[in-house]
Amino acid sequence: MTEDPYHPTFTAPIPPPLPLEERTAWNAWWTWLWAISLFLLWQIVLTVGMIIALFATGAVKVGDGTRELAKAAMDIAMDGDVVGVLAFSTIFFICPLCWLIGHLRNGWTGWEYLGQAKVRWWQWPLWGVITIACSIVFSLIAPYLGIEGPDPSMTQMADSTQFPILLYLGVGIAAPLVEEFMFRGVLYRGWRESRLGLWGTILLTSFCWAALHLQYPFVTIGYIFTLGLVLGIAREKTGSLWVPIWMHALNNGLATLSMLGM
C-alpha cells in the first residue's frame, strides 16, 4: 500500500525513559528513631515475658510485697530455661519488624535493606576461623586482665537450666539473630549511607552493641566491642547480614557449650 503524500501517517514520538529513582536508606536521625523503637519493643517483650513467667511458675503471688517481688524477679532472671525461652521469643517480634523497616523504605525490599548479597562459599569458613581466632586470643589474654572463666551470671544460668537446649536456643541462636538484625542490619544500612561513612558506622554500631552488655566486666565489654568491629567488617566485605549472624552464633554457641560443660 502506497503512502498518501497528502495525508502522511502520523507516528507519535516515543518519550524518553524516565530516570531511575535513586533509592536511599533511612537517614541517620530516622535510623536513631528506629533503633530506640526496636530497643523499647525488645525490652517490652522481655518484661512482659518475665511477668508471665513469675506468675506461671508460682514465684510470686498476688499480695506479695516489694521485697518478695524483687527477689523473685532476680531469681527468675537467672533461670537458664526462662532466659532461653524469653530470648527465643524475641525473634518473632524484632526480626520481622527489622524486615518491615527496610521494606517500608521506597525502592527496597526488606531483605535487600538488611543485606542479602550472595556470599561465596569460602567466605563462610574464613569468617568462622576469624571468629574462633578472636575467641581464642581473648581466652588467652583474659586471665592477665583479671577475667577468670565465664561471667558468674552466665554460670548461674547454666547451672540452673534443666533443659540445656533452651539456653542454647536463647543465647546461641536467638541473641545473634535479634542483635544482628538490629545492629548489622537496620542500623548499619542507615548509618552506612549517612555522613558517618564506613568506619563511623562500624564504630557506632559496635559501641551501641557493647553498651547492651554493661552487666559484664569492662574487659569483657571491650572484647564485645572488638568483636563488633570484626562483625562490621564482615558485613561490609560480604554485603550480607547472614555472615555476621553466623559469626555471632558461632561465638555465642561455643561460649554456651563451654558453660554447659559440653
N, C-alpha and C positions, 0 to 999 in steps of 0.2 A: 504493500500500500504506500503510495507516494504522499509525502507530507504536503499539506496545503500551504503554499508560501504566504497566503494572505491570512491564514489562521494557524500559526505555528503552535505546536504542542507546548503547553506550559509545564515546566518542571520546577516544583518548589525547591528552593535551596535547602540543603541539609545543614541545620545549625551545628556549630562546633560542639564537641562533647564538653559537658560541664567539668570543671576541675574537681579532682577528688578532694573531698573534705579531709583535712589533716586531723587525725584523731590524737587527742591528748589525754593524759591521765588526770585524775582529780588533782587540783593544785595543792600546795603544801598545807594551807590552812584547812581545806576540806579533809585532807588526809589526817591532820591532827584531830579533827572532829570525829572522823570515823574511828580513829584509834581510841579516843575516850569512850565512844559509844560501845565499841567492841569490848573494852575492858569492863565497863559497867555491866553489860549484859553477862559477861563471863562471871563476874562476882555475884550477880543476882542469881544465876543458875546454881552456883556452888552454895550460896547461902540458903536458898530455898531447899535444895537437896539436903543440906546439913540439918535444917529444921525438921524435915520429914524423917531423916534418919534418927534424930534424937527421940522423937515420939514413937517411931516404928519399932525401935529396939528397946523401948521402955527405959531409956536412960534418964528421961525426965518425965514428970507428971504435972498435970495442971495443979497449980498452987505451990510449986517449988519456988524457993527463994532465989535471989540473985546469985548467991554463992554457989548453990547447988547447980544452977543453970550454967554458970561459968565453968565449973569443974567438969560437968557432963560434956559441955561443948569442947573443952580441951581434950578430954579422953576420946571422944568420937572423931576429932580431927586427927588423932594419931592412930586410928584404927586402919590398918592397911586395906582391909576389904572395903570399908566405906569410902576411903580415899580413892581406891581404884574405880569403884562404880561411879562415884561422882565425877571424877576426871573423865571417864569414858563417856558419860552422858553429855558433856560439853561439846563433843564432836558434832552432835546433831543440832546444835544451836549456832555455834561460832562459825564452823566451816561453811554451811550454806549461806550465812549472812555475808561472809567474805566473798563468796562467789557472786552473790547478788549485788554487792557494792561494785564489783567490776562490771557486771552485766548492765548495770544502770548507766554506766558511762557511755556516751554516744560513740559508736564505732568499734566497740569492744564486745567480745563475748566474755563471760565470766572466767573461763579457763585461760583465754589469751591474756587477760588483765593480770591474773595471778602468776602466769608463766608456764607455758606448755610447749616450749621448744623441744624438738626431737633431740634426745640425748644419745650420743654414740655409745656403743656397748662398753668400750674400755674406760669410759668416764666413771661408771658405777664402781668398779673395783678400785680405781685410782683414788677417788674421793673417800672411799671406805678405808683404804690404807692410811690416808692422811688423817682421818678421824681417829683411828686406832693409835696412830703415832702421837697425836696430841694427848690422848688419854694416858698413854704410857709415860710420856715426858712429864705430865703433871703428877702422876702417881710416884715418879722417881724423885721429883724435887719437893713434893708436898711435905714430907716429914721434916725437911730442913726449914720449912716455913711455918712449922707448928701445926700441921694438919696430920693427924694420926687416924687413918681409916675413914670410913663414911661418916657423914654427919649424924649425931645421935638421934635426931628426929627421924631420919630415914631408917636407921637401925631399929628404932622403936616400931615404926610401921611394918617393917619386915618381920619383926618378932611377933607382932600381934595378928598378922594375917593367918586365917585358916585356909584360905584358897589363894595360893600364890599367883595363880593365873590372873586373878582380878587386879592385884597390884601391878603385875606386868602389863596388863592391858591399859591401865591408867597411866603409868609412868613411861612405859616403853613404846606405847602406840598412840594413846590419846594426846599426851602432852606434846610430842613432836608435831602431830598433825595440827592441833589447835594453834600452837605458838608459831609454827612456820607459816600457816595460812595468814596469820596476822602480820608477823614481822617481816618475813621474806616474801610475803605475798602482797597484801593491800598496802602496807606502809612502804615497802621497798619500791613498788611501782610508782606511787605518788611522789615520794621524795626524790627518787632517781631522776625524774624529769623536771624537777624544780631546780632552783639555784644551788641547792646542796650538792648536786652532781653525784658522781660515783662514790668518792671517799667520804664525803659528808653524810651520804645516805648509809653507807656501811657502818660508820662510826655511830650515828644516831640510833639506828635500829639495834646495834649491839649494846649500846648504853641502855636503851629502854628495856631490852630483853634482860640484861643483867640486873636492872633495877627491880624486876619482878621476883628476884631471888635474894632479897635482903635478909631473909631468915638465916642465911648461911654466913660463915666467917668471911672476912674481907678477902682472904686469899682465894677462897672458892669462887667468890663473885668475880675476882679478877680472871680466873680461868674461864668462867662462863662468858665474860666479855670477850676474851681472846678467841674462844670457840665461835662466838658470834661473828667476829671478823672473818674467820675461815668460812663459815656458812655463807656470809655475804659475798665473799669472793667466788665461792662455788656457784651461787645464784647468778652472778654476773657472767662468769665464764661459760656456763652451760645454758643460760637463758631459761632454765627450768626450775620450778618450785620443788619438784619431786626429788631433786638431788639433795638439797639441804634437809628435806624431810627424812630421806634415807640416812643421812649422816647423823642427824639428831636422834633418830630412832636407834641407830647402832650405838651411839654413845650412851643413851639412857638405858637401852636394853642390856648392855654389858654391865653397867653400874647396878641395875636391878638384880640381875642374876648373881652378881658378886655379893650383894646384900643378903640375898636369899640363901647364899651358901651353895649355889648350884655350879 
